[in-house]
Amino acid sequence: MTELEEKVKNLPLKPGVYLFKDPTGKVVYVGKAKCLRDRVSSYLDKSQLLPKVAAMMDHACDLDFIVTYSAHEALVLENNLIKEYQPHYNIKLRDDKEYSFIFVSKEPFPRLGRTRRTDNPNFHYFGPYTRSESLTTNIRTIRQFFPVRTCKLELPEKKCRPCLDYHIGLCLAPCANLTNHEEYQSMVADLLLLLSGKYKKLEETLHKKMTEASASLRFEEAARLRESIKNLSSIVSRQRVVSTELSDRDAFAVFNNENRACVEYMKVRGGRLILDMQMFAGSEDEATPSEFLGAVMQQVYGSHDNIDLPSEILVNVKPEGEKELFEFINQGRELLRQIKIVQPKRGDKVQLLKMAETNAKHHLSEHMRRETLALGKNAIIQLQEALGLKKPPFLIEGYDIANIQGKGAVGSQVSFKDGRPNKKGYRIYKIKTKDTPDDYAMMRETLERRRTHWDDEEFAQKPDLLLIDGGMGQLNVALDVFKGIDVEIASLAKEEELVMRKGMEPIRLPETSPALRLLQQIRDESHRFAGKHFRTQHKKLSGLD
């Protein structure tokens, strides 16, 4: 029995969090369990594990654990430890933006600010917000009719002079005793309603305060409250109405495509959509939709104060760890006010989920497009370095020949721009000069016909690199045809995957090299394109026979 197996055997039968470590002591995975011994024991039978989990266990040689009082405590701790250690084998949630949050502190005289962290129990958090510039503007707008301080002074303390914010109407100056605790807390309560999206309740509160101020002849205060109501209406009018039937709901929809996944999170408050955000998972995570959704919801609700929770959570698949999530979200809540996680079957709730799923689909498509573009550019730079090219080959043409005993032969030209297929540059050349097997002669004819159009930009753009399918013989043909033309040329040999260049030893790129994968993709595409048209040509010839 190994030391790891011995540790697992002696784990307590209690809820908690476990941490697998590699030989260097680095945490490679963090998990939670209702029963530590039962859950961790399941990792020891590798025949029952997914490939990614089995790979993790090949690296794991040590184990730490932390016992908690309950499963939902384990959920919170797991979330915090994942953020701290960023373990390699945990699901990696990605987004296309930098998210920020608004916070309101829980001090006697609370302050307002922005942050990227959400782990301070002394703050209420609201968000996330996707645009940094608009968040700065939003905070300033908020302070114009809820003049809350942003300074880090510890109040109450010795009275001091008010700063500029007081004189321009952005703070009530509690530091200078120019407001009392009751007035300030009343304003903060209204601010929390605004940030929680409870606009109707806030509007009713402001109207009531304005009426009371006016009746008490506090006309300056009444005018300020009237302006606040006007500003509130302006904010609300810019937000999309989702449904008058759906008051406060959170909706999560997962969409999968080509081993990629996106979760769309939509926050509805007062029937209006006040936030939508996306998280992405890659193929290396090997996560099911249920696992991915569970990880996203754990991050969303593990980072938020209960002040900003909905009355109901809508999902299109059941999240992994649903029971623990439910217990965590509802801790301390009365039975009748508990927040349910539901999969609706009809009505406005289904329509909201469909909208979320449609958005997830579109955002995933765009994310994959940008990801492919980034990978392509990375491969291009690596290719330039590996082949010693004068400039990055952003436009590459690939060539191949398809024939059977010389009959119906075709030459293919494919084009890749920024590492992606560029269909405008695809061409097929029906071989006219040979009807017997001679790959070199057929490649020569194909390339010579391409050269005749070299200066014709309407035919095709001039490439930065020509990639020939074959070895040194095919490369020499291309070099001869394009003698005197300023263009880089390389060939890729089929079996050994060696890259050939004039005046260089054959180059063997690593199998995992993005540059090699790009060359292989171009070579395979030129082969596919040639084969497709050869089969059409061959059928015509067979019909004539």
N, C-alpha and C positions, 0 to 999 in steps of 0.2 A: 504494500500500500504506500503510495506516494505521500509526501508531506501535505500536499494540497488535498488529497482525498481524506487524509486524517483530519484536517481542519473542517472539511465539509461534514464529516461524520459527527463531529462534536458541536456543530452549530446549534444554537438554542431553537426551540419550537415557538418562536415569538416573531412578531412583525419587526421589520427593520430594513436596512439598506446594506447591500454588499458591494464590494469593490474588488474586481480582478486586477492583478498587477503582472507586468512582464518581468523578465529577469533583472532589469535595471531598477525595478521598483516603481516604474511609471504606471499610473492608473490607465487601463485600456478599456474598462467598461464599468459602468455604475448601474445597478438595478435595485428595484424595491421588491418586497415580498410580504405577504401576510404571514407566512411561516418560512423563516430563513432556511432551515434545514431541508424542507421539502422542495423549495424552489431551486436552491443551489445544487441539490443532488441531481436534478434533471439535466444539468450540464455535463455530468460525468459519462453518460451514454452517448458517445459521439455519433453512433449510427443513426440516432434519432434527431440529430441537429441539422439545421439549415447550413449550407456551405459557409456563409459568413460567420455564423456562431461557432462552427467547427474550427474555422481558421483562428478565431479569437482564442479558443481553448488550447490551440497549439502554441500560442504565445503566452498564455496565462500560466504562471507558476506559483503565485501566491494570492492570498485572499485576506481582505479586511472586512469587518462588518460593524454596524452600529445598530443596536437594539432601540426601537422606539415604542412608545406607549400604544400607538394605534397605527392602522394602515394609512390613514390620511396624513399622519405625521411623517410616515415614511415617504409619502408622495412629495411633500414639501421639501424634505431633506434631499431626496433624490434629485429634484429639480435644481436645488442650490449646488449640489456637488457636481452635477453635469456642467453647470455654468462655470464652476471653479476649475475643474480639471480638463474640460473639453475632450473626453475620452474618444479614442480613435474609432471604437466599434459601436458607440451610441449613434442613434439616428442624428444626422447633422441637418438641422433646419437652416435653410438658406432663404434669403430674400434679395430682391433687386434694389433695395433702398436702405438708407440709414434711418432707423426709426428713433424718434425722440418721444419723451413723455413730459407732460406737465405735472408738477407735484404741488401739493399744498401741505405744509407741515402741520403737525398737531400741537404746536406750541401754544401758550396762552394768547399770544398775538401772532397767528400763523403768517407765514410768508409764502409767496408764490415763486415758482421758478421752473426751469426745464432741466432734463437729465436724460442720460441713456441707460442709467442703472435703475433697477426697480426692486432693490433688496433692503431698503431701509424701513423698518416697521413703524417709524415715527412720521412717515409721509403717507398721504393719500396720492395715488397715481392715476392719471387719466391719459388715454391714448391707446396705441401709439399714433404718432403723427408722422407723415412720410416726407414732408417738405420742410426743411430747416428754416428757410426764409419766411414761409407763411406762418410757421409757428411763432417766430419772433414778432411778426405783425399781429398775430392773434393775441399774444400775451399783452402787448401794448394796448390793443383795442379793449381787451377785458379790463385792464386797469383804468381805462378812461371812465368806466361806469361802475367798477368795483375796485377802488383805489387801495389795493392790498400792497403791503411792503414787499420788497424783494431782497432787502439787505440781510446780512447774517448776524446782526446784533442780537445778543441774548437779552430779551425783555421779560419782565420789567427790570430795568437797571437805572442807574443814575440818569436823571433827566439831561437831555442834550439838545442842541439846536437842530431844527428840522433841515433835511437836505433839499436839494433842488426838486426832487420828485414831489414833495409837498407843495411847493410853490407853483408847479405846473399841473397840479390836480391829479397826480398819479399815486398819491399815498396820503393816508389820514394822519401820519406822523405820530404813532403811538409812542415813539421814542421821546417825544417832546411833551407827552401828556396832553396832546391836542384832541384826543378821542378817549373814550372810556372803554373798558373791557366789554361791556354789554353791547354797545353800538358796533364795535369792531367785529365781535363774534356774530352778530346779526348779519352783517355784510358778508362775512365769510360763509355763513350758511347759505346765503343766496348764491354766492360764487360756486359752491359745491353743487347746487341744483343745476346751474348753467353747465358746468363741466360734465355732469352726469347725463345731460341731455333731457332733463325734466323741465322742458320749457313751459309747458302749460301751468304746472304748479308754480314755477318761478314768476310767470306773468301775473298769476293771481296774487301771489305774495307782494309783488311790487305795487300792484294796483291798490291793495289794501293799505300798504305803508304810505303811498302817495295820498290817499284819501285822509288817513289819520294826520299826516303832516299838514295838509291843507286846512283841515278842521282846527288844528292847533295853531294856525297862523305861522307855521314854519314854511314859508313860501319858497325859500331858497332850496331847502331839502326836497320839497315837493317837485320843484322844477328839475332838480337833478334826477329824481326817480322817474319823472316823465321822460327825460332824455334816455334813461336806461331802458325803459320799455320800448322806446323807438328803436334804439340800437339792437335790442333783443329781436325785434320783429325783422330787422334787416338781416341778422344772422340766420334766423330760421327760414326766411324766404329763399336763401341760397342753397338750402339742403333739399335733397330729393324726397318727395313723399312716396313711401313704399306702400303703405296701407293704413287706412284709418282704423282697421280692425286690429292690427298688430301694434300694440303699444311699445313695450320694452322686450325685445327679443335679440338673441345672438344666433346667427346661422353659420354653420360650418359645412362646406361641401368639398369632397375629395374628387379629383379627376386624375385618371391615370392614362399615360400614353408612352409607349416605347420605353418601359422601365423607368420612366420619370413620373413624378406626381406633384400635384399642386393642391393645397388646401386654401380655399377662399373663405375668409372670415368677414362677415358683415355684421355690424352693430347697428341695431335699430332702436331709437329712443323716441318716444312720443309719436310713433308712426313714421318717423323720418330716418333715413339712412345717414348716420353721422360719421361712419368709418367703414372703409373696406380695405383689407390688406391681404397679402398672399405670402405663403411659405412654400418652399420647394424641397423635394427630396430627390436624390440621384439614384441610379441603378446600383451603385456600390452599397447603398444602405440595405438592400434586400428586405425592405419593410413592406408589410401588407398595408392596404388602405386603412384598416382598423388600427394598426400600430402607429402609422404616420399621423392619423387624426388624433390619437391619444396623446402623442408627443406634443403636437401643436396646442391642444387644449390644456395640457399640463403647463406649458409655457405661458399661455395667455392668462389662465386663472391662478397660476402659482405666483404671478407677478403683480396681481391687482388686489387692492383693498376691497373689502366687501361692499363698500359704498357705491361701486360702479357695476354691480351685477344686474343681469336682466331678470325678468320674471320667468323666463323659459329659454332653454337652449335647444335649437333645432339642428339635427344632423342628418346627412344622407346615408351614413353607415354608422354602426355602433362602434364607439371608440374603445380601444384596448384600455383595460383598467377602468371601465365605466363606473363600477361600484365605488372604487376608491375616490375617483373624481367627484362623484355625487356626494360622498360623505365629506370630502374636503370643502366643497363649495357651500354645503349646507351646515357646516359646523356652527352651532350656537343658534340656529334658526328654529322657529316654532314649526311644528308639523304642517300647519295649514299654509305657511309661507315658504315652504321648501321649493327650491328651483329644480324642475324636472329636465332630464335630457331625453328628448323624444324624436322619433322618426315619423313625421306626419304622413298621412295617406291622402289627404284632400284639403281643399280650401286655400286660403291666402298663405298659410304656412308652407304648403307645397310649392306655391308660386315663388315665394321668397327663396326657397332652397333651389328651385330651378334657375332662378336668376343668379344665385351664387355659383351654381355648377357651370352655367354658361360662361360666367366671368372666369372661373378657374380654368376652363378649357382654353379660352383666348389668352389668358396670362401665361399658361404653360407653353402654348405655341410660341409666344413672343420670347419667353425665357429661353426655350430651346434654340430659337433662331439666334439670339444673342450669344448663347453658350457655344453654339457651333461656329459662329463668326469669330469668337475669342480663341477657340481651339485652333481654328484655321490659321489665324494670324500668328499664333504661337508656333505652329508647325512651319509656317513660311519663314519665320526668323531663324528657327533651328536649321531649316533646309539651306538657307543662305550660308550659315556658318559651316555646316557639314560639307557642302560642296564647294566652298570658296567662291561663291558667286559675287559679282560686283554690286548687286543690289537685290533687295528682297524680291522673289519671284511671285508677285501678286497675281499675275496672269500666266497660267501654264497650259500648254497644249499637249495632249497625249495622242500617240499614234499606234495602231495595230493593224495586222492583216488577218483576214479570215478566208480560207479556201479549202477545198478537198481536191487533191491532185490537180490543183491549178484551175479547176472549173468554177465559174461563178464567183471569182475572187473579188473582194472589196477591201478597200483601205478605209479606216475610220480616223476621224479627227474629233477629239473631245476637248472641251475648254473648261478650266477651273479658275474662277475669279475669287480672290480672298479665301481660298481653301474650299470653295463650294462650286458645284456644277453650274456652268454658265451656258445654258442651252443655245443662246444666240451664236455661240462659236462652234456648234456641232456641224460636221460635214461628213458625207459619205462619197468616196471615190470608187466608181466601178472600174476595175482594172481592165485596160484595153490592150496593152502590149504583150501580155503573157497569158497563155492558157495551159501552161505546164507548171509544175511546182518549182517556184523560185522566189522564196521570201525576200531575198535581197533586192531583186529586180522589181518586185511588186512594191516594196517599201520605197525604192527610188522613185518609181512613177508617182506614188502618192505624195511624196515630199516635193517633187518637182512641180506637180500641179498646184500644191500649196504655195510654192515660191512664186509662181506666175501671178498670184494675187497678193503678194507680200505688201505692196504699197496701196492696196485697195481696202481702205478702212470700212467700206460698206460690206465687203465680203467677210472680213473678220479683223479684230484688233490685233496689232502686233504683240506677240507674247513676250514675256521675260525669260521663259524657259521652254524648250521643247523636250518632252520625255518620250523616248522611243522604247517600245516593248521589245526586248531582246538583249543580246550581249554585245561584245566588241564589234562583231561584223556589222550589225545593224547600226551601231553608233558611227562607224566609219562611213557608211553610206550617207547618213545624215550630215556628217561633217563635210563630206564632199559636195553634197547638193547645196548646202548653205554657206559654202566658202565665199568669203567677202561680205557676208551679212552679219551685222552686229547682233547676235542672239546667242544665249547660252544653250548648250545641248547636253543631255545626259541620257543614259539608257538604264533600264532595270531588268536584270536577268531573272527569268522566271523561277528556276528551281532554287538557286542559292540566295536569291534576293540581294544580289550584289549591285551596287550603283557604279556605273562606268562613266568616267569623264576623260576628256582628252588630256594627255600628259600626266595623269594621276593613276596611282594604284587603285584597283577595285576597292570600293568603300563598303564595309559591312556595318550598317547602322544597327543599334540595339533593337530587339523585337518590340520593345515598348516605346520606341522613339516616335513622337508625333510626326516628325519629318518622314520617317519610313512609312508610317500609316497613310500619310497624305499621298506619297508616291504610289503605294499599293492601291489606294482608292482610285487614283487617276488611271493607273494601268488596268485595273479590273473594269473600270467604266469603259475604257476604250475597247477592251476585249468584248464586253457585253454588247456595246453599240455595234461593233463590227459583226459579231455573231448574229445579232437580230436581223441585220440587213442581208447578211449572207444567206440565212435560211430562206428569206423571201426570194432572193435571187435564185437559190438552188431549186425551190419549188417551181419557179417559172421554167427553168431549164428542164426539169424532170417532166413537166407537162408537155414540152415540145418533143421530148423523146418518145 
